[in-house]
Amino acid sequence: MHDAQPSVKLCVKRLRPSAVLPCAQSALAAGLDLSADLDAPLVLEPGAIALVPCGFAMSLPRGFEGQVRPRSGLATKHGISMPNSPGTIDADYRGEVKVPLINLGRTPFTIEPKMRIAQMVIARVESPQVIEVDELTETVRGESGFGSTGTG
């Protein structure tokens, strides 16, 4: 069992009494599950996109982001994903956390109130100093891009 204390504090403000706060489902889970804060079920038709509210706002410390990702079970069983995966929540955002979901499946999917719809990984980020140069260092790969390293 993992007994280490969390090193990052995630301050969360419930915006509605019905909101489920982000929560890890196991001791070693990398992500915190995000739940739909809906008054009634929402049917997501095939090909449709819906912005689903989570009912809370949060503040991340400087130097961190929230990476919002699809839940693997919803994706593999029902084709429910995110059109912008992973989504980024910046440390200075203070609005309600919402998750854009898309139904890539062939049948309508019903999002129930309090359903776990996505996961959020809190990750450290760097703020680089951007420096314009005339030349870049050379590498063996060079400018070879998409698919250049093969699949085998």
N, C-alpha and C positions, 0 to 999 in steps of 0.2 A: 504494500500500500504506500502511496505517495503522501508523505506528511509535511512537505515543505509549505511554508506560509506563502501566500501570494505576495509578489514583490511590487505589484502595481495596484493602486486603488482606483476603482471605477465608481465614480459618484453617479447615482441614478436617481431621477426624480419621477415618481409615478404621476402621470397626467390625468389618469382616470382610475377610479377604484378597481375596475375590472382588469387592469393591466397585469400581466404576468411578467415579473422582472427576469432579466437574462439569467440563465442558470445552466451550469455544467451538469450533464447527466451521469457522469462517472468521475472517479477520482483522477484519472489521467486524461480526461477529454481535453482536446486542444481548444475547442470552441464552446461558446455559451449559446444555448438554444434561444432563439427569438420566437415569440408566440404572437399570433394574430389577436389584436384587440378589436373585435367586431361585435356589434349589437345583434347581428343575425348572420346565418351562413351566407357565403358569397360563392356563386357558381362562376368558375373560370372556364369559359368555352375554349375548345381547341384553337390555338393561335392567338388567343386574347392575352393581354397584359393588364394587370391590376396592381396598384400601389397600395399595399396592405399595411395599415397602421399597427404599431406595437404598443402604443399607450404610455410610452415613457420617453424622457429625454435624458441625456447623460453628459458628463464632462470627463474627457480623457486628459491625462497629464501631457504637457508639452513633450514632443518627441515620440508620441504614440499615435496609432490610428486603429480604427475598428474595421476589420476586413469582413464584409458580409458575404457569405457563401451559401449555395444551395445545400439542402439536406440530401444526402445520398439516397436515402430510402424513398423520398418523394420523387427524386429524379429517375431512379431506376424502375420503380413500380408504376409511376403515373405520368412521367414526362414533365414534372413540374420543376422548373429551373428559374434562373434569373437572367434577364437580358443583358445585364452589365456585370457579370460575375468575374472576379469578385468586386463588389461595390466597396467604396472607401468612405468611411465616416472620419472626417478630420477632427483634430483635437479642439478646434475653435467652434465647431458646430454645436448649437444648443437647442435646436428644434426637435420635434418628435422624430424618433427613429421609425422609418417606414421601409418596407421591403418590396421592391418591384418583382412580381412573379409573372412568369409566362408559362402557358400550358402548351408544351411541345407534343403532348399526347394526342390520341385520336378521339378521345371521349371527354365530355365535360368533367371537371373536377370540382368538388365542393370543399371550400376552405371553411372550417368550422371555427366559431369563437374559441379562443385559447389554444388552438392547434399550433404545434411547433412547426414553423414554416421555413426557417433558415437558421444558420449558425453564424456567430460572430467570433472571430479570432482577434485578440488584442495583440498588435505587433509594434515593435520598435521601428521607427523610421528615421532616416538621416535627412537633414536639410543641406544639400551640397552647395558649395560656392561654384557658380557657373563661370567658367573661364573660356573665352573665345581664343582659339589657337589657329595658326595657319596650317599645321600638319598634325596628324595623329600618329601615335606609335604604331608600328607594323606588327601583325600577328600572322601565324601560318594560315589561319582561316581567311583573313582579309575581309573582302566584301561579300563573300559567299553567304547567302541568306537562307530563306525558307527551303527546308528539305536538303540542304547541302551536306548534312552529316549522315543522311540515309536513315533506314529504319532497322537495320540488322545489327 
